[in-house]
Amino acid sequence: MQATIEDFLKLDIRVGKILEAKEFPEAKKTAYKLKIDFGEKVGIKNSSAQITENYKIEDLVGKQILGVTNFPPRRIAGFKSEVLVLGINDENGFVTLLKVDKEIQLGEKVY
């Protein structure tokens, strides 16, 4: 089944900046807890991300990323994950974050 442009436009994909990253030992799969600023329109949101293989905590803070901001929140090991951070699997099967190639205003929408 093919997606339509209307399907794509339902997704609210925005640019955010990681403010904080912490270990998440309670998660079933190794993950970090992220606090991400999506600007005035969306605000600061939390996310659980399985990105520990390719990223150290200290490398994540300040990084601009892309995230889906209009999925319903999910509880992951008691943590409220409000945003799906976007990434792709690298050649080893580990998640690599999608990012913009220059600084973009926080909260800008992907079209």
C-alpha positions as CSV (number, residue, x, y, z in Angstrom):
1,M,0.0,0.0,0.0
2,Q,1.4,3.4,-1.0
3,A,1.2,6.4,1.3
4,T,-0.3,9.6,0.0
5,I,1.0,13.2,0.5
6,E,-2.0,13.6,2.9
7,D,-0.6,10.7,5.0
8,F,2.8,12.3,5.2
9,L,1.4,15.7,6.1
10,K,-0.3,14.1,9.1
11,L,3.1,13.7,10.7
12,D,4.4,16.6,12.6
13,I,8.2,16.3,12.1
14,R,10.2,19.1,13.7
15,V,13.8,20.2,14.4
16,G,14.8,19.9,18.0
17,K,17.9,20.3,20.1
18,I,18.9,17.8,22.8
19,L,19.2,19.6,26.1
20,E,19.9,16.6,28.3
21,A,20.8,12.9,27.9
22,K,20.8,10.3,30.7
23,E,21.3,6.6,31.1
24,F,18.1,4.6,31.1
25,P,18.9,1.3,32.9
26,E,15.2,0.4,33.5
27,A,14.6,0.0,29.8
28,K,14.4,-3.5,28.4
29,K,16.8,-2.6,25.6
30,T,19.7,-0.2,26.2
31,A,18.5,3.3,25.7
32,Y,19.0,7.0,26.8
33,K,16.4,9.3,28.2
34,L,16.5,12.5,26.2
35,K,15.1,16.0,27.0
36,I,14.6,17.9,23.7
37,D,13.7,21.5,23.0
38,F,11.4,21.9,20.0
39,G,11.0,25.6,20.3
40,E,8.1,27.8,21.4
41,K,5.4,26.0,19.2
42,V,6.0,22.5,20.7
43,G,8.1,23.1,23.8
44,I,10.5,20.7,25.7
45,K,9.6,17.0,25.3
46,N,11.0,13.7,26.6
47,S,12.1,10.8,24.5
48,S,13.5,7.3,25.0
49,A,16.0,6.5,22.3
50,Q,17.9,3.3,21.6
51,I,21.0,5.1,20.3
52,T,23.6,4.0,22.9
53,E,25.8,2.0,20.4
54,N,26.6,5.0,18.2
55,Y,26.4,7.9,20.7
56,K,27.9,8.8,24.1
57,I,25.9,11.0,26.4
58,E,28.4,13.9,26.2
59,D,28.1,13.8,22.3
60,L,24.3,14.2,22.3
61,V,23.8,17.4,24.3
62,G,23.5,20.4,21.9
63,K,22.9,18.1,18.8
64,Q,20.0,19.1,16.5
65,I,17.8,16.2,15.6
66,L,14.5,15.4,13.8
67,G,11.5,14.1,15.7
68,V,7.8,13.2,15.3
69,T,6.0,15.3,17.8
70,N,2.4,14.3,17.3
71,F,2.4,10.6,18.2
72,P,0.6,9.8,21.5
73,P,3.0,9.5,24.4
74,R,4.2,6.0,25.3
75,R,5.2,4.6,28.8
76,I,8.6,2.9,28.6
77,A,9.7,1.4,31.9
78,G,7.7,4.1,33.8
79,F,9.1,6.9,31.6
80,K,6.8,9.0,29.5
81,S,8.3,9.2,26.0
82,E,6.5,12.0,24.1
83,V,8.5,12.2,20.8
84,L,9.9,9.7,18.3
85,V,13.4,10.6,17.5
86,L,14.1,9.7,13.8
87,G,17.1,7.6,12.8
88,I,18.2,4.8,10.4
89,N,20.1,1.6,11.0
90,D,23.8,1.7,10.0
91,E,25.7,-1.2,8.5
92,N,26.0,-2.8,11.9
93,G,22.2,-2.5,12.6
94,F,22.7,0.4,15.2
95,V,20.6,3.6,15.0
96,T,22.1,6.7,13.6
97,L,20.2,9.9,14.1
98,L,18.8,11.9,11.3
99,K,19.9,15.5,11.5
100,V,20.0,18.7,9.6
101,D,23.2,19.8,8.0
102,K,23.2,23.4,9.4
103,E,21.7,25.1,12.4
104,I,17.9,25.5,12.0
105,Q,15.5,27.4,14.2
106,L,14.1,25.0,16.8
107,G,10.6,23.8,16.1
108,E,10.7,24.2,12.3
109,K,8.5,21.7,10.6
110,V,9.7,19.2,7.9
111,Y,7.6,19.4,4.7
